[in-house]
Amino acid sequence: MRTVHPSRMIVPLMILLIFTTVETVADDAPAPPNILWIVSDDQRADTIGALGNEQIQTPSLDRLVRQGIRFNSAYCMGSTSGAVCAPSRYMMMTGRSLHRLPGNVFNIPESEVTLPQRLREAGWNTFFTGKWHNGKAAFQRSFGGGEEIFFGGMGSHTELLVHDHDPAGTYPDRKRHRLPAFSSTAFADAAIRFIEEQAIIEEQERKNEEQVSDGRNNPFFACVFFTAPHDPRTPPAKFLSMYPKEKMSLPTNFLPEHPFDNGELKIRDEKLAPFPRTPEVVKEQLAAYYAMISQMDAQVGRIIDALQETGLAENTMVVFTSDHGLAVGSHGLMGKQNLYEHSTRVPLLIVGPGIEAGSVCEQPVYLHDLVPTIAGWARIDAPEFSEGKSLAGLLKGTTEQRRSSIYTAYKKVQRALRVGRWKLIHYPAIG
C-alpha cells in the first residue's frame, strides 16, 4: 500500500477550503439593491430649499437631502451641441467623457454598450419613463420595459406625444399617444405603476420561495427622466401661484446683457427673453421655472412614497440629479450654452442602504461618474470605454482626493477650469 506524504495533501485541502469558503461567501452575500435613477431637465444646483434657496419650495428633494448624501460639486462636463441634454445623457448612459463623444450625440451607436444594456444583459429588469434623447435603437437594447417614453428634446408639457415600450423596437409615429396628464405627473404615474408591480412580484417570490419564470424576479433598474423644468415653462396654476413674480428675487449676478459675445448669444435659448433683460421679465421667468420644479418635486415625493409603501425602499438606491443647469437671468443669459456655475453644476443626491443620512461631499465629481458607481452596486463591469470614477469611496466618507480640478467645455467656443473656489473661463474665438 502506497503511503501519501502529509505534505502532499496540504495543497489539495487548501484549494478545497478556498473554493468552499468563496462559495459560502457568495451564498451569504446580500442581493444587489434595486436602483431608481431620477433625472430632471435644466435644473440648477441652487434650486433646492434644503440647500440654501429660501424662496423655492421643494419638500420632497429636501427629504432626500436629509435622508442621504449630497454632492455640492457635481458637474456636467459640457456639450458638443447647443442641445446640451443630448451629450450629457450620452455621457450618463455610457460613462464616456465629453472629448470622447462621437459627432452624433443624438444616437448611441450599436458598437457602444450602455449601462442599462449591460444591466439588462446581466438579468436586471430595466424600465424607463420620460425623455430619451439618444436614439430609439439604443433605447431598445437598453430597456426591457417602459411607459410614456418621449423620443425628443422638448415639447408641450400638456400635449407631449409619447410611446409605450414596443417589443419590436420600431416605435412608429402612428403608435404615439398624448400624455394623459401634465408631463411630470404622467411620468411619475408610470414609475409608480412599475414600482407597485415589482412589489407584487417580490411578494409572490416570498410566498412561493422560488423564482418566477419570466426573470422579473431580478433587481430592477428604473429611470425616471423628467422633461421639467425645461421650457416651455407652463406649470399648473396651483404651483405658479406659489411664486408671485413681483416677490421673486433676482439672481445676485443678474445683468441686463452679457458683457461680451461668448460665441453663443444668438441660440434659441437666449431668445426666450428680449434684450436687454429687464428685472420684470427675469422675475417672471424665474417664477415659472421655480413652479415647474415644485410641481416636479411633488411627483418625486409620490414616487418615493410608493417605494416606502411597498416596502422596496429599504433595498433601493435612489439617485436624483439633473442633466445640466440653466442661466435664467444670471450674467445676462437665459440658456445653458455657457460654462458658468449656474449652467454646469447640478444637484446630485443619493439615498439608500449604507448611505449616511445628512452627509455631504465637497469633492468635485462628474455626472458620468455615476456609470461605474451604479455598475458597482449591481456587481457588474462598467462599459469598457467608461471614463468615470466610481463614487463608492466618497459614499463611505473617504477624504482621499480624487480630482483636484473640474474641466468643462462648450463646443469650440468656451473652455473652463475650476480649482477649489476659483474658475477660469477661456473663450478661444476672442482670445
N, C-alpha and C positions, 0 to 999 in steps of 0.2 A: 504494500500500500504506500502510495506516494504521499509524503508529508509536505504540506504547503507552509512555507515560512510565514510567520505572522506579519512580517513587514510587507509582504506581497498582498495582503488583504486590506491594508490601510487605504490605498488609493481607491479601489472599488467601493469601499464602505463610505469614504468621504464623498465620492461622486453621488452615491445613492442618497446620502444625507442632504447634500446640496439641492438635488432635484426635489426631494421630499419637502424640504424647507421652502423652496421657491413656490412649489405648488400650493402649499398650505397658506403662504402669504397671499398668493393670488386669489385663493378662495375666500380669504378673510377680508380682502381689501373692499372698502365701500364702493358701491356703484358710482360711476361718474354722475355729476349733477345734471339736471336739466339746465338749459341755457335760454334765457329770454333777452333778446337784444332790441332795445328801443332806440330809434334814431329820429330826431326832429330835423327840420329842413330850414336852414338860415337862422339858427338861434345863437345869439351872442352868449358868451360865457357869463356875462354880468346880468342875466335876466332870470335869476333865481332868488327868491326872497331871502332864504336862509343864508345866502352867500353875500348879503350886504345890500341888496337892492330893496330899499324901504317902500318903493312905490308899487312894484309888481306883486301880484298875489299868485303864489304857486304852492299851495299846501301839499300837494302830492310829491312834487320834487323836493320840497322841504323835508318831507318824511324820509325820502331816500337819503338825503344828506345826513339825517340823524342816524339812520339805520346802518349806513355803510361807510365807504371811503370816498372822499372827493379828491380829484386831481386838479390843483389850481393852475397848472401849467401844461394843459393838454392842447395840442395844435393839429390843425390840418396843415399838411406840408405845402399847400399851394395849389396851383392849377396850370394846366396847359391849354385851358379853354375858358371862354367867358362864362360858360355854364359850369361853374366851379363844382357843382354837386356831382357831375359825372366822373371826373378824375378822382374826387375824394372818395366816392363809393367804390370805384375800381380799386383804389389802394386798400380800403377796408375789407374788400372781398378777397384780395389776393396777397396782401402783405407787401406788394411792390412799393418802392419809394417813387416819388414824383419823377425823377430823372430816368427811370427805367420803364415808364409807361409807353405804350405804343402810340402811334399817331392818332388812331381812332379809339378814343376813350369811351365811346358810347356802345361798344360791343367788346366783351371779353372773349377772345378767340378760343376755339376748341383746344388749342395747344396749351392753354393755361388752365390749371386746376384751381377752382375757387375753394375757399374754406368750407362753405356749406356743401359743396360737391364732395369734398373729402369726408366730411361728416356723414353724408348720405351713403357713401360707399362703405363706410365703417358700420352701417346699420342704424344710424340715427334717424329719427323721424323729423325731417326738415320741413318747416312750414314758413310761409311768407304772406304778409298782407301789407299793402301800402305802395310806395313808389319804388319801382325798379328802373334804373336808368342806364343799364349796361347790356342790353340785348336780350331778345327772347330765347335764343338758343342757350345762352349762358344761364339764364334763369331756369330753363327746363332741366338741365343736367345738375342743377344745384338744389332744387327743391322738389320734394315728392308730393307736396300739397300746398294749397293756398286759396285764399278768397280775396276778393276786392283788390285785384292786382292792377296797378296803374303803370303801364309801359310808356312813360313820357317824362318830361321835365317839369311842367307846370300846367295848371288848368283850374277851372272854376271849382271851388270847394263844395258847391251845391249841385253841380251838374257834371261831375267828373265821370268819364266813361272808363269802365274797368272790366277785367276778365276774372273769372274763377279759374282754378287750375285746370289745364287741358291735358289729359293723358297723352294726346297725340303731339302736343308741343307746338301746334301751329298758331294758335291764338289769332284767328281771323277777325277782322273788324266787325263782321256781321254777328259775332258771338259776344260782343261787348254789351254791357248793360250800365244803366245810370246808377250811381251810388244811391242807396235808399235813405241816406241821412247825410248830414254835414260830414266832410271827409274824415276828420279825426274821430268822430263818433262811429262812423261805419267801420273804420279800421279797428277800433277798439272792440266793437261788437264781434268782428271776425276773430280777433285774438281770444276773446272770452269764450266763444264757442269752441275754439280749438283747445283751450285750457280745460274746459269742462269735459270735453271728450277724452282728453288724456287722463283726467281724474277717474272717469268711469273705467277706462282700460286698466289703470293701476289697481282699482278696487276689484275688478274681475280677476286679475292675477293673484291678488292676495287670497281670494276665495278659492280659486282653482288650484293654486300652488303649482302652476305650470305656465309656460309661455303660450301666448296666443299665436296662431299660425301665420298671421299676416305680418309679423315683425314689428308691429306698432308698440310692442312692449318695451322697446329700446328707449333710452332717454330722448327727449325732444330738444331740438334747436329751433326756436321760433323767432322770426324777425318781424318787428312792427315798425315800419319805416313811414312815418307821418309825412304829409305834404305841407304841414303847418310848421312855422308861421310864414312860409313862402307866400309872396303875393300871387294872385290878387288877395289883398287882406280884407276879407269880408266876414268878420266874426259875427256870430249871432248877437242880437241886440242885448240879450241878458249880460253878455260879457263885455260888450262895448260900453255899456252903461257904468261899468266899474271904473272907467277911466275917462272922466270929463276932460276934454282936450285942454281947456283953459287951466286945469290944475296940473298938467303934465310938466315935469322938469326937463329942461333942455340938457343935452349932454354937456359935460364940463368943457369938452373940446369942440363944441358947436362952432361952425364957421359958415358964413353965407356962401362962400365958394372955396374950393381947394386953391391954395396959393399958386400952383403951377400945374402944367399939364403932366399928369402921371402916366400918360400913354394909353389911358382907357377912360377918358372923360365923356365920350360920346356913346358908350354902350347903353343898351336898353335900360338897365337898372338905374343909371344916372338920369334917365329921362322921366322917371316916375314922379319927380317934383320939379317945378320950374326953377330956372336960375335967375338971380341968386336965390338961395334958400332963405326963407323967412322963418322966424320963430313960430308963427302961427301954423304954417304948413308942416314943419317938422314935428310940432306937438301933436297935430292931427295924425300924422304918420305913426308916431310912437304910440298913441292911444290905440290905434288899430292893431299895431304889432304886439303890444302887450296883451290886448284882448284875445288875439289868436293864440298866444302862448298860454294864457289862463284857461281857455277852452280846451286846448290840448292837454294841459296839466290835469284837468278834471277827468279826461279819458285815461291818462296814465294811472290815476288813482283807481279807476274802475278795474283796470287790468290787474294791478297789484292786489286789490281786494279779492279778485277772483282767485288768484294764487293762494291767498290766505284761506279763503272759504273752502277751497277744495283740498287743503292740506298739502299742496305741492310746494308752497313757499319754502319749507324747511330744507328742501333739496333742490333748490333752483337758484342759479346765479343770475342776477339781473344786472344788465349793463344799460345805462342811459347816456347818450351823447348826442351830438349834432354833427352834420357833415362839414359845417363851417359857420362863420358868424355873418355879420351884416353891419353896415355903417349907420343907416337911418339918421342922418344928420351930422354924425361925427366927422370932423375935418372937412365939412362942406360936401360930403359924399352921401350917396344913398345905398349903393350896392356893396357887393363882396369882392369886387375885382381890384383888390388892393391888399397890401401886406401889413396894415395897421393891426394892433391887437384886437380891435373890435371885429375884425373880419377873419382872422386866422385862429384865434384862441377860442376853444369850445368848452362847454360843460362836459365833464366826464365823472359819472357816479357809478360805483359798483357795490352791490349788496348781495350777500349770500353766505353760505356756510364758511366759517373760518375767517370772515372779514370783521375786523373790529369796528363796532358801531362808533360813529362820530370821528373817525380817523381822517387825517389829512396828509396828502403827499404834495410836496412843493417841487419835486424833481420834474424837469421837462420831459414830456412824452409826446409821441405822435399817435394819431388815430390808427395807423397801420400796425402799431404795437399790439393792438387787440387781437390780431390774427394768431401769432404764436401763443398769446395768453389763453385764448379760447381753446386752441389746439391742446394746450397743456391740461386744461380742465377735462377735456374729452379723452386724454391719453392717446392722442394720435399725433402724427407728424404734421407740421405746418406745410403748406405748399413749398416745393423745392426752392422757388425763387423769392420766397418771403424774406424781406429785409428788416422786419420789425424786431424789436427786442421785447421779450416776454416781461410782463409786469408782475410776474409771480413773486419775486423778491420784494418789490415795493408793496405788494398787497400784504406781505407778512411784516412790514415795518422796517425793512432794511434801510440803512442810511448810506449804503455804498453808492458812490456817484456813478451813474450810468451814462449820462451825457453832460457835457459841460456847456453845450450851446444848442440852439434851435435854428436851423436854416430853413428858410421858406423862399418860394419863388412864384412869380405870376407871369406866365407866357415868356416873352423875350424882353419885357419892358420893366420888370421890377425884380429886385433881389433883396433879401433881408437876412440879417444875422442878429440873434438875441443871445446875449451872455449876461446872466444874472438879471439885474433890473435895467440893463441898457440894451437898446435896439438900434442898429444901423440899417437904414433902407437906402439902397442904391438904385438909381434909375438910369440904366445904360444908354437909353436914347438921348438923354440930355446931359450925361456925364456925371 
